[in-house]
Amino acid sequence: MRYFLMKAYHSHILRNLLFLKDFLSMGSQNLFALNRPAFIKKSATVPIKKSRKIGRKTLIWLDDRINPLEKKMDWLAFSPIGRDVNIIWLKEINEFQTWIHTNGLPDAICFDYDLSNSFNGFDCAEVLTDYCYNHQLLPPQWSSHSTNPEGKARINRLLKNYLILAKRMNFRSFTG
């Protein structure tokens, strides 16, 4: 019975994604942009490091408390692209949005769900999917190091569903 319910739930999601694809292809309006909260700042003053070591991939670490380079805990074990990376530590949605719009997509993102302000990691994942959709890109690799299981599941569900939609629409990888 549980398998049937899960299968029915996933087919419902897939049906909605196909409807969304058809709806978006009908006009020039972007449905994702229409549903964005108006209270997200369009530009924030965020110091962005331009120095990158050549040959290393870039990892965005989205967390308001945990330093990914902390010596007491191996936080980079959560990285989907390994430990030898350039780390960009962002603490809130405006920093995340500014970095993405200024620098493009990173190679990977580690999400925390619970951030200090009124936004959370899911809101940042929505910003990411909006950017990817507007540029017809597949999302970068991601993981979540959140201790909030429901929030972690929401982030993963959103990004997996977007990945299904993007592959069906033949979006390209941002690296290629």
Backbone as CSV, one residue per row, in Angstrom:
resi,resn,N_x,N_y,N_z,CA_x,CA_y,CA_z,C_x,C_y,C_z
1,MET,0.830,-1.188,0.000,0.000,0.000,0.000,0.877,1.255,0.000
2,ARG,1.940,1.255,0.816,2.819,2.406,0.906,3.472,2.684,-0.450
3,TYR,3.917,1.614,-1.150,4.543,1.775,-2.464,3.569,2.428,-3.441
4,PHE,2.302,1.992,-3.412,1.300,2.567,-4.307,1.099,4.047,-4.019
5,LEU,1.020,4.423,-2.736,0.834,5.822,-2.380,2.028,6.670,-2.816
6,MET,3.247,6.151,-2.622,4.432,6.894,-3.038,4.456,7.045,-4.554
7,LYS,4.095,5.973,-5.275,4.093,6.030,-6.725,3.040,7.033,-7.202
8,ALA,1.877,7.025,-6.578,0.822,7.972,-6.942,1.274,9.402,-6.650
9,TYR,1.946,9.612,-5.540,2.438,10.946,-5.187,3.453,11.432,-6.215
10,HIS,4.390,10.563,-6.612,5.399,10.955,-7.579,4.793,11.191,-8.963
11,SER,3.800,10.400,-9.352,3.172,10.636,-10.648,2.409,11.957,-10.628
12,HIS,1.846,12.319,-9.478,1.175,13.608,-9.333,2.176,14.743,-9.522
13,ILE,3.355,14.631,-8.932,4.395,15.646,-9.079,4.829,15.739,-10.536
14,LEU,5.050,14.607,-11.164,5.483,14.593,-12.560,4.424,15.220,-13.461
15,ARG,3.161,14.920,-13.205,2.072,15.511,-13.990,2.075,17.030,-13.833
16,ASN,2.283,17.513,-12.606,2.341,18.953,-12.377,3.540,19.587,-13.076
17,LEU,4.679,18.900,-13.075,5.852,19.433,-13.756,5.632,19.506,-15.262
18,LEU,4.984,18.495,-15.832,4.693,18.527,-17.261,3.724,19.653,-17.591
19,PHE,2.735,19.870,-16.739,1.824,20.987,-16.933,2.591,22.301,-16.877
20,LEU,3.495,22.417,-15.928,4.297,23.624,-15.786,5.135,23.858,-17.036
21,LYS,5.729,22.807,-17.571,6.519,22.923,-18.797,5.654,23.458,-19.929
22,ASP,4.461,22.869,-20.112,3.562,23.321,-21.178,3.117,24.761,-20.954
23,PHE,2.819,25.115,-19.716,2.379,26.464,-19.411,3.478,27.471,-19.698
24,LEU,4.708,27.163,-19.315,5.810,28.088,-19.519,6.161,28.245,-20.988
25,SER,5.947,27.220,-21.776,6.284,27.320,-23.193,5.227,28.101,-23.975
26,MET,4.072,28.387,-23.353,3.018,29.104,-24.056,3.278,30.590,-24.174
27,GLY,3.976,31.177,-23.236,4.146,32.617,-23.273,5.523,33.033,-22.814
28,SER,5.743,34.333,-22.845,7.063,34.832,-22.480,7.176,35.132,-20.991
29,GLN,6.070,35.070,-20.277,6.132,35.333,-18.846,6.770,34.164,-18.125
30,ASN,7.508,34.473,-17.083,8.185,33.451,-16.297,7.394,33.211,-15.022
31,LEU,6.822,32.043,-14.891,6.002,31.721,-13.729,6.795,31.791,-12.437
32,PHE,8.080,31.352,-12.470,8.886,31.399,-11.260,9.079,32.835,-10.789
33,ALA,9.307,33.747,-11.699,9.525,35.149,-11.334,8.238,35.766,-10.786
34,LEU,7.088,35.328,-11.296,5.827,35.880,-10.823,5.552,35.512,-9.375
35,ASN,6.038,34.361,-8.929,5.770,33.904,-7.575,6.842,34.301,-6.572
36,ARG,7.859,35.024,-6.981,8.931,35.433,-6.078,8.417,36.461,-5.096
37,PRO,8.794,36.348,-3.838,8.406,37.369,-2.879,9.049,38.709,-3.235
38,ALA,8.279,39.773,-3.157,8.778,41.092,-3.540,9.736,41.663,-2.506
39,PHE,9.805,41.082,-1.324,10.614,41.654,-0.267,12.058,41.175,-0.288
40,ILE,12.462,40.345,-1.250,13.866,39.993,-1.381,14.563,41.144,-2.075
41,LYS,15.608,41.640,-1.476,16.321,42.762,-2.051,16.933,42.355,-3.378
42,LYS,16.872,43.264,-4.349,17.436,42.982,-5.664,18.956,43.033,-5.636
43,SER,19.513,43.926,-4.854,20.971,43.975,-4.779,21.376,44.228,-3.339
44,ALA,22.355,43.530,-2.911,22.875,43.697,-1.559,24.366,43.946,-1.678
45,THR,24.892,44.669,-0.721,26.328,44.918,-0.750,27.016,43.750,-0.075
46,VAL,27.574,42.888,-0.874,28.238,41.697,-0.375,29.654,41.693,-0.915
47,PRO,30.638,41.666,-0.014,32.002,41.559,-0.522,32.215,40.169,-1.116
48,ILE,32.599,40.131,-2.369,32.767,38.856,-3.052,34.225,38.696,-3.416
49,LYS,34.792,37.598,-2.966,36.186,37.319,-3.270,36.297,36.849,-4.707
50,LYS,37.209,37.466,-5.428,37.442,37.050,-6.798,38.639,36.111,-6.890
51,SER,39.395,35.974,-5.819,40.588,35.130,-5.886,40.198,33.659,-5.751
52,ARG,40.492,32.896,-6.777,40.235,31.461,-6.778,41.516,30.761,-7.170
53,LYS,41.770,29.670,-6.535,42.905,28.872,-6.944,42.533,28.135,-8.214
54,ILE,43.395,28.224,-9.199,43.123,27.626,-10.496,43.041,26.109,-10.361
55,GLY,42.048,25.531,-11.031,41.889,24.079,-11.024,41.007,23.557,-9.913
56,ARG,40.632,24.393,-8.976,39.760,23.944,-7.885,38.314,24.288,-8.195
57,LYS,37.440,23.436,-7.756,36.015,23.693,-7.910,35.540,24.629,-6.803
58,THR,34.378,25.243,-7.018,33.821,26.194,-6.064,32.626,25.580,-5.346
59,LEU,32.641,25.694,-4.023,31.552,25.204,-3.179,30.968,26.380,-2.418
60,ILE,29.663,26.578,-2.547,28.981,27.564,-1.701,28.516,26.832,-0.455
61,TRP,28.920,27.353,0.693,28.502,26.826,1.994,27.482,27.804,2.548
62,LEU,26.211,27.413,2.573,25.137,28.294,3.017,24.738,27.934,4.439
63,ASP,25.204,28.729,5.373,24.922,28.485,6.789,25.218,29.765,7.558
64,ASP,24.368,30.095,8.520,24.584,31.324,9.285,25.460,31.113,10.519
65,ARG,25.679,29.869,10.934,26.437,29.621,12.153,27.721,28.837,11.931
66,ILE,27.665,27.795,11.152,28.756,26.831,11.083,29.819,27.256,10.077
67,ASN,31.031,27.372,10.578,32.183,27.664,9.732,32.622,26.344,9.088
68,PRO,32.636,26.263,7.756,32.977,24.992,7.117,34.433,24.576,7.335
69,LEU,35.279,25.504,7.742,36.691,25.189,7.961,37.026,24.975,9.437
70,GLU,36.000,24.836,10.260,36.185,24.598,11.692,36.999,23.324,11.906
71,LYS,37.972,23.392,12.786,38.889,22.261,13.002,38.278,21.139,13.840
72,LYS,37.281,21.460,14.701,36.712,20.454,15.599,35.838,19.435,14.873
73,MET,35.309,19.825,13.720,34.368,18.951,12.992,34.720,18.985,11.509
74,ASP,34.613,17.865,10.845,34.896,17.796,9.421,33.628,18.107,8.633
75,TRP,33.303,19.392,8.520,32.078,19.797,7.844,32.144,19.561,6.343
76,LEU,33.343,19.540,5.792,33.461,19.334,4.348,33.160,17.894,3.937
77,ALA,32.882,17.030,4.896,32.412,15.689,4.569,31.049,15.761,3.872
78,PHE,30.325,16.848,4.053,29.025,17.045,3.406,29.152,17.546,1.975
79,SER,30.330,17.938,1.566,30.535,18.486,0.229,30.327,17.400,-0.831
80,PRO,29.485,17.671,-1.827,29.282,16.675,-2.885,30.431,16.612,-3.893
81,ILE,31.405,17.537,-3.792,32.520,17.552,-4.741,33.871,17.394,-4.053
82,GLY,33.872,16.966,-2.810,35.130,16.706,-2.118,35.603,17.860,-1.245
83,ARG,36.795,17.706,-0.684,37.322,18.673,0.276,38.280,19.702,-0.340
84,ASP,38.855,19.392,-1.479,39.819,20.292,-2.111,39.066,21.272,-3.006
85,VAL,38.423,22.270,-2.383,37.549,23.208,-3.091,37.801,24.630,-2.606
86,ASN,37.400,25.581,-3.425,37.317,26.982,-2.994,35.975,27.140,-2.302
87,ILE,35.988,27.573,-1.051,34.758,27.674,-0.268,34.293,29.120,-0.220
88,ILE,33.042,29.324,-0.575,32.382,30.623,-0.436,31.348,30.442,0.665
89,TRP,31.595,31.076,1.821,30.687,30.923,2.964,29.685,32.067,2.949
90,LEU,28.421,31.761,2.695,27.345,32.745,2.667,26.384,32.448,3.801
91,LYS,25.849,33.515,4.398,25.054,33.339,5.614,23.576,33.680,5.477
92,GLU,23.166,34.292,4.376,21.768,34.678,4.238,21.369,34.760,2.773
93,ILE,20.080,34.901,2.526,19.546,34.820,1.169,20.041,35.948,0.267
94,ASN,20.177,37.160,0.791,20.622,38.263,-0.058,22.057,38.066,-0.528
95,GLU,22.915,37.549,0.339,24.277,37.225,-0.076,24.267,36.135,-1.143
96,PHE,23.445,35.122,-0.922,23.350,34.012,-1.867,22.868,34.497,-3.227
97,GLN,21.805,35.282,-3.235,21.232,35.779,-4.478,22.231,36.672,-5.213
98,THR,22.909,37.548,-4.501,23.890,38.431,-5.117,25.051,37.637,-5.696
99,TRP,25.534,36.641,-4.965,26.666,35.860,-5.452,26.285,35.113,-6.731
100,ILE,25.131,34.495,-6.737,24.680,33.730,-7.912,24.531,34.650,-9.127
101,HIS,23.908,35.806,-8.941,23.675,36.707,-10.065,24.959,37.391,-10.531
102,THR,25.935,37.529,-9.656,27.202,38.150,-10.027,28.163,37.151,-10.657
103,ASN,28.272,35.965,-10.078,29.297,34.994,-10.485,28.770,33.801,-11.261
104,GLY,27.474,33.643,-11.353,26.926,32.452,-11.997,26.853,31.305,-11.009
105,LEU,26.728,30.111,-11.533,26.576,28.942,-10.672,27.919,28.435,-10.173
106,PRO,27.955,27.983,-8.924,29.155,27.308,-8.418,29.141,25.848,-8.877
107,ASP,30.171,25.117,-8.521,30.203,23.694,-8.856,29.288,22.887,-7.931
108,ALA,29.100,23.365,-6.698,28.235,22.660,-5.745,27.782,23.623,-4.647
109,ILE,26.702,23.237,-3.961,26.154,24.035,-2.864,25.804,23.100,-1.718
110,CYS,26.193,23.480,-0.498,25.770,22.781,0.720,24.774,23.687,1.445
111,PHE,23.547,23.224,1.565,22.475,24.018,2.165,22.282,23.694,3.635
112,ASP,22.025,24.744,4.416,21.454,24.596,5.747,20.033,25.105,5.625
113,TYR,19.095,24.523,6.333,17.709,24.975,6.219,17.445,26.172,7.125
114,ASP,17.862,26.102,8.370,17.539,27.141,9.350,18.591,28.241,9.320
115,LEU,18.209,29.394,8.756,19.089,30.557,8.731,18.579,31.567,9.746
116,SER,19.399,32.537,10.097,19.061,33.434,11.208,17.944,34.417,10.889
117,ASN,17.783,34.796,9.635,16.741,35.774,9.328,15.430,35.063,9.001
118,SER,14.478,35.782,8.448,13.160,35.197,8.198,13.157,34.256,6.999
119,PHE,14.239,34.207,6.247,14.336,33.290,5.119,15.072,32.037,5.550
120,ASN,14.943,30.996,4.742,15.605,29.732,5.073,16.287,29.165,3.836
121,GLY,16.880,28.003,3.985,17.590,27.368,2.889,16.685,27.008,1.726
122,PHE,15.410,26.731,1.995,14.464,26.445,0.919,14.272,27.666,0.039
123,ASP,14.210,28.852,0.644,14.089,30.089,-0.133,15.306,30.269,-1.043
124,CYS,16.475,29.926,-0.538,17.691,30.002,-1.353,17.650,28.984,-2.489
125,ALA,17.105,27.802,-2.226,16.961,26.807,-3.283,15.995,27.302,-4.360
126,GLU,14.963,28.051,-3.968,14.052,28.648,-4.941,14.765,29.695,-5.793
127,VAL,15.620,30.498,-5.165,16.415,31.480,-5.915,17.282,30.741,-6.931
128,LEU,17.890,29.643,-6.509,18.732,28.849,-7.397,17.930,28.297,-8.575
129,THR,16.760,27.737,-8.327,15.958,27.183,-9.415,15.480,28.287,-10.359
130,ASP,15.152,29.456,-9.831,14.775,30.588,-10.687,15.916,30.962,-11.618
131,TYR,17.109,31.078,-11.064,18.280,31.440,-11.868,18.533,30.370,-12.935
132,CYS,18.506,29.122,-12.538,18.745,28.025,-13.481,17.683,27.999,-14.571
133,TYR,16.429,28.203,-14.193,15.358,28.194,-15.185,15.519,29.342,-16.175
134,ASN,15.795,30.532,-15.666,15.933,31.697,-16.537,17.106,31.575,-17.498
135,HIS,18.125,30.816,-17.127,19.298,30.621,-17.987,19.300,29.238,-18.650
136,GLN,18.215,28.495,-18.490,18.044,27.147,-19.051,19.222,26.243,-18.692
137,LEU,19.500,26.156,-17.395,20.616,25.366,-16.884,20.136,24.269,-15.942
138,LEU,20.897,23.203,-15.891,20.699,22.198,-14.857,21.274,22.748,-13.562
139,PRO,20.744,22.353,-12.415,21.297,22.866,-11.157,22.670,22.241,-10.879
140,PRO,23.488,22.936,-10.083,24.768,22.331,-9.698,24.524,21.192,-8.705
141,GLN,25.568,20.448,-8.402,25.446,19.400,-7.385,25.100,20.072,-6.058
142,TRP,24.375,19.362,-5.210,23.997,19.935,-3.924,23.954,18.852,-2.861
143,SER,23.994,19.322,-1.632,23.750,18.475,-0.470,23.207,19.378,0.620
144,SER,22.752,18.768,1.689,22.253,19.543,2.814,22.862,18.997,4.095
145,HIS,23.405,19.897,4.886,23.988,19.495,6.171,23.082,19.915,7.325
146,SER,21.831,20.225,7.016,20.884,20.698,8.008,20.495,19.586,8.985
147,THR,20.288,19.978,10.238,19.788,19.034,11.234,18.262,19.008,11.272
148,ASN,17.631,19.832,10.452,16.182,19.883,10.353,15.748,18.905,9.259
149,PRO,15.221,17.733,9.613,14.923,16.720,8.593,13.830,17.144,7.609
150,GLU,12.812,17.848,8.084,11.750,18.294,7.178,12.278,19.341,6.205
151,GLY,13.085,20.270,6.695,13.656,21.300,5.837,14.612,20.720,4.812
152,LYS,15.412,19.782,5.259,16.347,19.100,4.362,15.584,18.381,3.254
153,ALA,14.500,17.716,3.604,13.686,16.996,2.616,13.031,17.966,1.638
154,ARG,12.572,19.121,2.115,11.952,20.124,1.230,12.942,20.622,0.192
155,ILE,14.170,20.922,0.630,15.206,21.402,-0.290,15.503,20.331,-1.339
156,ASN,15.729,19.107,-0.883,16.047,18.024,-1.806,14.904,17.747,-2.783
157,ARG,13.673,17.788,-2.293,12.513,17.537,-3.152,12.395,18.613,-4.237
158,LEU,12.556,19.878,-3.857,12.476,20.967,-4.830,13.546,20.810,-5.912
159,LEU,14.779,20.572,-5.499,15.869,20.496,-6.472,15.774,19.238,-7.341
160,LYS,15.332,18.132,-6.771,15.161,16.919,-7.589,14.045,17.100,-8.604
161,ASN,12.940,17.714,-8.187,11.837,17.956,-9.122,12.251,18.927,-10.223
162,TYR,13.010,19.959,-9.851,13.499,20.880,-10.877,14.440,20.157,-11.842
163,LEU,15.285,19.295,-11.334,16.218,18.550,-12.177,15.468,17.685,-13.191
164,ILE,14.380,17.046,-12.759,13.555,16.256,-13.680,12.998,17.148,-14.783
165,LEU,12.446,18.295,-14.401,11.884,19.235,-15.370,12.967,19.736,-16.325
166,ALA,14.108,20.118,-15.803,15.183,20.670,-16.627,15.716,19.635,-17.618
167,LYS,15.806,18.385,-17.199,16.269,17.339,-18.118,15.238,17.090,-19.212
168,ARG,13.958,17.118,-18.861,12.908,16.932,-19.870,12.898,18.078,-20.876
169,MET,13.278,19.259,-20.440,13.309,20.427,-21.326,14.671,20.578,-22.014
170,ASN,15.536,19.588,-21.817,16.870,19.565,-22.438,17.720,20.779,-22.084
171,PHE,17.657,21.211,-20.827,18.533,22.283,-20.385,19.956,21.760,-20.354
172,ARG,20.914,22.647,-20.469,22.305,22.257,-20.522,22.958,22.391,-19.148
173,SER,24.056,21.693,-18.988,24.834,21.802,-17.777,25.576,23.131,-17.797
174,PHE,25.728,23.756,-16.662,26.375,25.066,-16.619,27.854,24.984,-16.928
175,THR,28.485,23.818,-16.769,29.905,23.688,-17.038,30.183,23.377,-18.502
176,GLY,29.221,22.893,-19.218,29.448,22.495,-20.596,28.633,23.241,-21.507
